[in-house]
Amino acid sequence: MFPEPPTPVNPSTFRPRRFTTKRVWNWMRLVVGLIGLVIITYYVSEEDSLLETILGVDLLLVFFALSLNLIATFVKTMRWWLVLKASDITISPQRLFGTYLVGSFFTQFMPGSSIGGDAMRMMEMGADSGRMLMSVSSVLVERAIGLITIFVSASLILLLLPNEGLMTEIYFFVYAITVVGVVGLVVLRFGWFIEPMMRILRRIRLGKVAEKLKTLSEALQGQLGHSRMLLNMIVLSFIANACTMSAAYIGLLAVDAVVPYFSFIPLIALTVAIELVPISPGSLGLREAAYVAFLTGILGVSESQSLTTALIVRGIGFTIGLLGGFVFIARAIEGNKVRQTSGVTRG
């Protein structure tokens, strides 16, 4: 049920992996995403001056947005570090930051892999700490807190600063996701419904899965039971979200489009919700369509500016992913040297 730590591959015994159903599905998702991106780009370029908008992007503002995203990544790393510390797992923030970047690399550039960014973080942390279960639950807790605070932020903005230009359905959707997220976190904290689920799994002869589910639930309850840690995580989440959302807004400013900041944030939260649908890797094509639909349809930004903003956000994600790729290669080289040194020592 849980991913195992990565093991070295012996080149003499390596055989190409067959295209399993899961791998075929992953590559199909990539094709779907690319087709969606081509369609939305063609549609916008037909209706608006897309190339002219792209060439007019303010690169200094894009660099500023990239810097904010890197800051947000480090803040998320510290949020993850708090969970691990509460579980008595001691890993340096520098190592965790590199692991977070490696996760971004797998999210952005490994669409045909069965290992996503979060799964890669679980695997690498499990290998570093030797405690796979706690590593899995720490990533789940860190990710859940991050997503929930995004919608809490959007809900507070809509509640305190209502915008007449936004449809009632948007208010309802953001509030609904916020409530569902908070309730879901409470359920995880107290382990409700775990026993009935275990009984069902045992009846269909999945007893081992039931036991792992129970163990994971206990780990989640333990990590979510640290009230001070949760408070610190929530504060860090709001900071990370402010950096990420502000970076997206700066991307909009880079294409010379100006809209109210507090009207923009709830729409970004909606985009995040849409990106959770696993249609394509990294929400390729889906994110771009959502930006055009929301920014153009609701805030009146031109289609070319909306799409270019989405492309800037994706380009920033690719850049951070590339940094993670360099970290991944550096760690692989370091691991090979260690294994070779160990082999020479034993010889």
DAPE-V700348 format. One record per run of one state. SS is the DSSP state (2 for helix, 1 for strand, 0 for the rest). FROM is the first residue (numbers start at 1). TO is the last residue. If there is no record, write none. Layout:
ss = [SS/SS]
from = [FROM/FROM]
to = [TO/TO]
This chain:
ss = [0/2/0/2/0/2/0/2/0/2/0/2/0/2/0/2/0/2/0/2/0/2/0/2/0/2/0/2/0/2/0]
from = [1/11/14/21/48/50/56/59/87/93/110/117/130/132/161/168/191/194/204/207/225/227/255/261/276/281/284/286/298/303/347]
to = [10/13/20/47/49/55/58/86/92/109/116/129/131/160/167/190/193/203/206/224/226/254/260/275/280/283/285/297/302/346/347]
